[in-house]
Amino acid sequence: MASVHVRDLRKRFGKTEVLKGVSVEVPNGSFAVLVGPSGCGKSTLLRTLAGLEEADEGTIHFDDRDVTRLAPRDRDIAMVFQSYALYPHLTVRDNLAFGLRLRKTPEAEIAARVAEASETLGLGPLLERLPKALSGGQRQRVAMGRAIVRRPSLFLFDEPLSNLDAALRAQVRVDIRKLHDRLGATSVYVTHDQVEAMTLADVIFVLNKGVVEQAGAPLEVFDRPATKFVAAFLGSPAMNFVDVRIERAEGGFRAAGQRGLSVALDAATFGDSLEDGRAAVLGVRPHEVELGEGGVSLAVDLVEALGPESYAHGDLGGGAFVARLDASSPVKKGEALPIRLRTVHLFDKETGTSLRGAR
């Protein structure tokens, strides 16, 4: 398996710059996820790693090998696409073997590799079936098996679960991660689904408008978002945002908003970023809310009951706000709900950058 080193990568289509100096480091054996909204450049980055697109500037190394200008066949990679791309007239066995036969691999070795991949993915009973006789999840397993038999140094996944229903996505997601761990592989995976990103990744790269806004371990990025964009993109329901102004208060600082909103700010957390009169955005994740007198009141206008939990929607400081509460919490539409905010984030009003710590 190989480590991946991308330096200052730029890619343009006509006058449109899609990748704007992207740098990515993927350690050997890691599962890296490129996540972001449509049009952020994640698939273009993956296709450039594969050699399907040529970089305009920058370099790509797999370990110490410069592959920036190499053809796809010379990069020792295997791709799994959103489309299964199976040959409809070939059985599962022959689909798995097809690429090896093109490379004139000896038949005995092909048989051994197909048997190994089939056992790994549970495809043994399906080997003589045609793709039309398979479910969506089975077809995706065959597509993964076709990549496995190659024994590449790098696996590239381009939104491979997008065509599956929700339940099947969850199952195949688990299968992909188990497969990665079993093979000791290096994998780069593209998705717009933040749940896939959080559950699969060892390291996550959040892309926005052609740049990497933040990289790191999933929980680190989730707990300490570097920008308002990252904070909004990761998490479901999304982080709540309320416009505030930082004000000096007795014993420290507070975030003051409309309708009497007042939240004490921890100087140890936000450091020199706390400046009297500074415009900011207060961020609170729905699960960081609890019932209780804390100087904050949520005007509830909708309650969603979801079994073990409920979501109270309402207005806080003039902005839409969602609180995740225990289902047993006595919450009713139309009431002013007293709440406490356990953890808050602050972002600069103009740039969207986090104000956590001295900067």
Buried (B, 14 or more C-beta within 10 A) or exposed (E): BBBBBBBEBBBBEEEEBBBBBBBBBBEBBBBBBBBBEEBBBBBBBBBBBBBBBEBBEBBBBBBEBEBBEBEBEEBBBBBBBBEBEBEEEBBBBBBBBBBBEEEEBEEEEBEEBBBBBBEBBEBEEBBEBBBEEBEBBBBBBBBBBBBBBBBBBBBBBBBBBBBBEEEBBBEBBEBBBEBBEEBEBBBBBBBBBBBBBBBBBBBBBBBBBBBBBBBBEBEEBBEBBBBBBBBBBBBEBBBBBBBBBBBEBEEEBBBBBEEEBBBBBEEEBBEEBBBEEBEBBBBBBBBBBBBEEBBBBBBBEEBEEEEEBBBBBBBBBEBEBBBBBEEEBEBEEEBEBEBBBEEBBBBBBEEBBBBBEEE
